[in-house]
């Protein structure tokens, strides 16, 4: 019989083996076989002593009831449940309706996978390039090459998550999180996504996953179209449901329904929906900078030693603070062993984010360090009230572009210079390409944001002594933490003002990371499949998110 033993504790980097399991249970080593690690998390609370908290599954040749009774918490022995089928959706739907999925980030891809497996005729429309060509264009841009407004870090196969750490953490409990992880693993994500407490894929592995997903969809008869930017929606009559999508080329793609999984940076598409009367609402988000340290410094703070010396993964961190002004400041999307990257999606604006490859071996650590916005912050911006958060983002990004010299270099300053309020000195080495240039941040962000940032940094340094150092730098701006707009939808997951339009994922305001976006894509696919089958949408309410969930 197969069993699972949870609560095993080992000194890192050692992992449990059959000998340890046998000793723990008080049985002969020969009675056990086929051990598999199913859970691993690092405990650094007693640093520099580091421990793994683990769970394993194994085969037992004899009953273990007596061993189970002798265990004390946190140890727990239980039978392994029967394996689930890797189904993304309910059984196949008898449907002849033509459905489009717009966007190939996590929400779009998981919606497409679910609908394709259910037998729904499907076309997937992506404004950018396939992952391999997109990757080449981004690398050329980072080296000082041309910027492509349609195929960049934000747009293209895989969405913005392709150029990230590939974090697979989620702020919600959901019965299908395991399905998302198992699906990514099936398409090429490393085994660690199945057992690490903080799983990640890495940009280099994500490209492989995307290629395998693409092949799977085509084998299911899905039409995948790249460089197919949607610029308008076409109704049946003046106020009727969706009839077609208009592409930038002038082609009309006839559809009966469309999943709009736009991502948080498809501003032009959101502006089009606003002009067409689709209900939107303004949403607060967060903005700030990327903070970058040498990875060794973070290791010493978190582990009391170097990760390379003790055989564990580079250290990460997560911090939050409430400032005296009432604004929250927090770190997010922390990338151990990562790089700060240029993420512009519009000409003439600088945007930063963080990325890690699977091995996290850059020698540097970076994290978003951001301040909560308030809706009144946008009152001075021009344009429709619902889009003024977008206008605020643009103003910050263009100011950074101008301050840094107009070449997609990023303005940066040492943390010590920023806190002292002095002009920046020459900068230490940074991973950001094409370049960082020493600049003050006063011309980029309003004073309340900079004051909150400074207060937050000092607070984090009290918790993580050494967080403030002469080698740490702030790189601006980190402006795309989440969408500043929500595309409203009803209980059937449709836009009430345009039946047949199904907003999904981060760009719609219902997700805050790769996993939650994938879950929302599955939720929308289930609702759409139910409609095509003539059934009511299943009860699975989505709670709108205010910010990132990692």
N, C-alpha and C positions, 0 to 999 in steps of 0.2 A: 504494500500500500504506500502511496506517496503522501508525505507530510510536509508541513511548513513549520519551521522553528523561527520565531521572531524574538527580538530583544537580545540577540547575541552581541557582545561587546569585545572588540579586539583592539590591540594597540596598533595604530596606523604606522606603516602601510600594510600590515599583515591582514589578510582576510580569513574568514572561517574555512576550515577544511573538515573532512569527515572525522578525523581524530578528535577535533574540538567538539564537534556535535556529539560524538559517541561519549566522550567524557562528561559533557553536560547532561546527557540523558541517562548516564550510568549503564550503557549497553556496550556490547563488544563492537569494535570497529568493523569487523567482518559482517556484521548484521546490517550495515548501511551501505548505500551505493548511490551513484548518479546525483551528486550534489550540484545545485545550481544557485547562484546568487540572485536574489530577487529584490533586494532593497539595500541601499547603502547611503548613510549620511555621516558627515564628519562632525565630531564633537571637539571643539577647541577651547572649551570652558576652563580646562586645567592646563592651558598652555604654559610651558612648551610641550607638555605631554598631550599627544593627539590620539583620539580613539575613533574607530568606526562603530556606529550602531547599525546592525545588519539584520537581515532575514534571509534564510536559505530554504530551499526545497530539496528533498532527497527521498530515496526509496528505502523502505524498511522491510526486511524479510520476516519480521515477527511483530506481533501486536505491541504497541507502546503505551497502553493505558496506564500502567504503573509508573512509567517515566513521566507521563503528563501530570499525574497527581503530585509528584515530588517537586515540580518546578515552582519557583517563586517569581512574582512580577519583577522586572518587565518581561521575563521569559514566558513565551506562550507557544504551545504545540497544538496544531490543529490539522485536520485533513486538508489536502489541497483540493479546491473546488474543481469541478469539471471544466475543461477549457471551453471558452466561448467561440462561436463562429465569428470570423472577422467582418461581420455585416455592418455596413454603414447605414443602411436604411431597411425598412420593412420589405416584404416580398415585392416582386416586379409589378409595375403599374401598367395596366392596359391603357396606353395613351398614344394619341397620334398628334397631339399639339406640339408645335415647334417652340422650344425654349432656348433663350440665350443666357449665357453667364458672362457678365461684363467685368473683367478683371481677374487676374490669376494669382492673387495673394492667397493666404490660407483660407479665407472665407470662400473665395471663388472656387479654388481647387477642390475643397472638400464638398462644396455644394455640387460641383460638376461630377466628382467621383460618385457621390450618392445617387444623383439623378441618372448618371450613365448606367450604374449597376442596377437601377430600377427599370431600365429600358426606355427612358424618356429620350426622344430625338433632340439632339443638343448641338448648339454651336457656341464656342467659347471665343470671345472677342477680347484681345489684349492690345492696348495702344503701343506697347513697347516691343522689344525683341525677345526671342527665345533666350533661355538662361545663358547659353554659351556665348552667343554674340553680345548679349548685354554685358556679361562679365568682361569681355575684351574691351568694350567701349568705356566701361567705368574705369578700368585700369589705365587706359590711355588718358582719360580725363584727369585722373589723379596725378599722372606724370606731367601734366601741363598741356595736354592735348585739348581737342575741341569738346565743347559741352553739347550734348544732344538732349533737347528738352523733352523728347518722347521716350528715350531709352537711357535710364540713369539709375541711381540708387533707389529712387522712389518708384519708377515706372518700368515695367517689363515683367517677364515671367517670374513668378515667385513673390512679387510685391516687395515692399520695403524690408520685409523680414529676411530676404535672401542675403542682404548685406547687413548682417547683425551678428550677434553672438549665437543666434538660433536657440534662444532660451525657450524651454518647454515647461515653464512654471505657469501656474494660473491661480488667481486670487479667489476662485470659486470652487465649491465642491460640486461635482457633476458626474453622473454615472457613466458618461461617455468619454471622460478624459483618457481612460485606458485605451479606448478604441482609437482615439487620435494618435496616441503614442505607438500603439501596435501597428497602425497603418503607416506611419512614417518609417517605422523599423522595417516593415515589409517592403518599402520602396527604397531602402538603402541607408537609413539612419543607423548609427552605430548601436551595438548591443547595450551600451550604457544608458540609453534613453529609457530602457525598460526597468532599470533598477536604481539609478542615481536619484537622490532626493531633489537635486537641482540639475535636471538633465539639460544638456545642450547639444546641438548638432555641429555648429560652426559653418561659416560661409562655404568653405571648401567642400564639405559633405552635402550641404544643401543643394548645390548645383547637380550633384549626382542624383539626389532624391527627385528633383524636378524633372530630370531627363527620364527617369523611370515612370513617374506619374504621367508624363506626356505620352510615352509609349503605351501605357495601359489605357488611357482615354482613347487614343486612336484605334487600338484593338477593339474597343467597345463601339466603334462607329462614330465617335465624337468628331466634329469638324473644328479644328483649332486654327484660328486666324490671328496672325501677328501683324503689327502695324495697321491695326483696324480700330482706329479711334472713333468712339461714339461722340457725335457732336449735337445730336438732337433726338427727341422722342416724337413719334407720330401717333396720334390718337385716331380712333374710329369716330368721326364727327368732331365737333368742337369740344365736347366734354366727355367723350367716350373713353373706353379702356384703351390700353396700349395696343397698337397695331403693327408698328415697325420701329426699327432703330435706324437713324441716318448716320452714315459713316462720313468721315472727313473727305473721302474720295468722291462723295456724292451718291454712293450706292445706298439703297434702302434694303435692310435685312428684315424680312417679314417675320414676326414673332407673335405668339399668343401670350407669352409671359417672359419676363427678363429679371434675373437676379443681378442687382447692381452692387457688386462687391468692389467698391472704388478705391479703398485705402484712404488714408487721412490727408493725402496731398493732391488729390484730383480736384483742385479748386475750380478749374474751368468747367468741369462737368457739373459740379455742384451749382455753380453760377447759372448754367444752362437750366438745371432743374428748377431753380428759383424763378427764373424768367418764365418758365412753363407752368408755374402755379403749383408745383409740388410743395407740400407743407414741410417746412424746415423750422428748426428752433436753434437759437444761439446756445452755445455750451462753453462753460469755463474750461480751461485747460491749464497747462503749466509751461513756463519758459525760463530759460536761464543759460547755462554754459555746460561744457564738458570739463571735468577736472581730471587731470592726468598726473599720475605719480610713477616713479620707477616701481616695478612690481616687487622688488626686494623690500622696499619700504612698507608696502601693505602686508607682505608676508610677516615681517618683524612685528608689526602692530598686532596682527590677528593671531599669529602662530607663536610668536616669540622666537622664531627661527626661520630660515629660508625653506620654502617648499621644495626646492631642489635638493636640500640636504636631508629631508625626511621622507621623500618619496610620495608626497601627496600633491593634489592639484593646486595651482596658484590660488592664493587667498582672495576672497571677495568680501564685500560688506554691503550693508543696507542701513541707512540712517534717515531719521525724520526729526523735524523740530517745528515747534510753533513759535513764531517770532512775536515780539512785543507789539508789532503793528497788526497782528491777527492773521498774517499770511503764513501758510505752511511752507516750509522748505524741505525738500527731500531729495535723496539720491534715487536713481532708477536706471535700469538697463546697465548694471555694472558689468564691465568686460575685463575680467582678469586675463592677463597675457594678451591683451587686445590692442586695437588701433583706434585712434580718432579719425573719422573719415569725412570727406566732403560729400554732402548729400543734396546738393541743389537740384530743384526740379523746374525752376524758372530762371531764365537768363537774368543776370544782374543782381543775384541774391546769394548770400552765403548761408549755408545750413550745415550743421555738424551732427554727427551721431557716433555711436561706438560699434565696433565689429570685433569678433574674435574668430580665428580659425579653430578647428577642432582641438589641436594640441595646446592652444593658448600659450604660445611660446615667444611672443614678441619682446618680453622683458619689461613691458609697461602695463599699467592698470589704468582704466578710465571709467568714468561714470557720468551719467547725466546729473547735474546739480541744479535743481529748478525751483522756481517760486510759483505758487498758485496765483493765477489771474483771477480777477473779479470782473463781472460783466460791465460795471461802470468804467473800467479801465479803457473800454473801447468807444466810449461816447464821443470822443473827439474825432474819430475816424469818419471818412466819407463813405457814401454808398448805403445800400439797404441795411437796416439795423441788424438783421439776422446774419449778415456777412461781415460785420465790422471786426470780429475776431480774426478773420482771414486778413483783413486790411491791416490790422495791428501786426500780425506775423510778417506780412510783406514789408511793412515799414522797417521793422527791426532787421530783417534779412538784407534789405537794400542798404541800410545804414552801415551794416557790417561790411558789405561789399565795398562801399565807398571809403570807409575808414581804412580798410586794409589795402587800398590801392587799385581796386577794380580788376583783380586777376584771379578771383576765387581763392586767394590766400585768406587765412582766417586771422582776425585780431586776437591777440593773446597777451596774458600778463601773469607774472609770478604771483602766487597766492599772497606771499608776504608783501609785495608791492601794492597789491589790490587792497589789503587790509590797512596798510599804512597810508593809503590815499596819495601815493607818490607816482611820479611818472615811471613807466616801466623800464627796467634795465634789459640788456640783451637776454634772450631766452635760452634755457637749456634745451637739449635735444627733445624733439617731439615726434610722434608717429604720423601726425597729420600731413597729408600731401594735398595740394602742391607745396604749401609752405605756411608757416605761422610768422606773423610780424608783431613786434612789441607795440601795443597800443592800449590806451585807457579805454574803459568801457562806457564812459559817460555819454558819448554821442550815440550809443546803441540802445541802451535801456534807460527808462525813466529812473529817477533817483529812488523811489520806494522799492523798486526791484533790487537795486544794488545794495541798499541798506539791509534788506531782508537776506540777500545772499551773504553779506558779510556777517550778519548775526548768526545765520545758520552754520557757516563755516567755523566760526569760533565755538559754537555749541558742539559740532561734530569733533572738533579737536579735543574738547574736554572728555569726550567718550572714547576717542581713538587718539591717544597722545602721539603726536607726530604727523597727524593728518595735515596740519599746517607746517609747511617746510619751504625752504628756498628752492627746492627742486620740483615742487608741485606747481602746475600752471593751470590757469583757466582759459579755455578756448571758446570763443563765441561765434554764433549763438546756437544754443540747443533750443529749437523753436517748434519742433514737430512731435511733441510727446504724445499728443492725441488730437483727434479732430476738433476744430472749434465750432463745428456744426453737427446737429443731429438731423437725419432724414427720418421723419416720423413714419411709423407704421402701426397697423392695428393688430388685433389678436390673430388674424390670419397671416401676419407678416407682410401684408401688402401696404403700399402707400395709399392712405384713404383718398387722397386727391387724384390718384392715377391708378385705377385697378389694373392689375397685371404687372406692376412694378414692385419688386421685392428687394428693399434695401437690406444689406447684410454687412457685418463685420465692423472694422474700425472706422471706416469712412462714414458709415451710417450712425456711428455713436453707440454701438452695441457690443463692442469688444475693446480689449486693451492689450493684446499680445497675440502671439502665434496660436497658442492653444485656445484661448477664448474666441479668437476669430474663426478658427476651424470649427469649434463647437457651434458658433452662430451660423456658419455656413450649413452645417448639418441640420440645425433647427429650421432654417428657412427652406432647405430642400425637402424636409419632411412635410412642412406646411404646403408647399407647392405641389408635391406629389399627392397629398391628400385631396387637394382641389382637383387635380387632373383625374383622380379616381372617383370623383363625385362624393367625397367624404368630408366631414368636418376636420379642420386642422387639429392635430393632437394638442393636449394641454401641456405646454412647455414654455411658460412665460420667460421672456428675456428681460433682465434688468439692465437698463441703460447704464453705461459706465461713465465716470468722470475723468479717468486718467489711466495710465498704463498699470498693468497688473503684475509687474515684475520689478 
